[in-house]
């Protein structure tokens, strides 16, 4: 299923998302991990030397907006790992099989590359 009818729509959504991330006022990185269930987009912030803290967004929200008021303070104490796992939002691109209730969350980040 195609997530965006027009490329301009995709560009608009991604630009809005990036502006929200900029509102965090903290350095962050983004990467994609290709799994057997699709692509999981991950945002990290804070020093990797700090204890890790996994943050998941709500189903009707996205990570950029959900954590906008907390990311800066949390990144002072933790290495933040935000998994973007939602269907049709943000920069994740899951397959339908990922959204099945029988899917184990550990597969969301297990790379399909040997």
Buried (B, 14 or more C-beta within 10 A) or exposed (E): EEEEEEEEEBEEBEEEBEEBBEEBEBEBEEEBBEBEBBBBBBBBBBEEEBEEBEBBBEEEEBBBBBBBEEBBEBBEEBBBBBBBBBBEBBBBBBBEEBEEEEBEEEBBBEEEEE
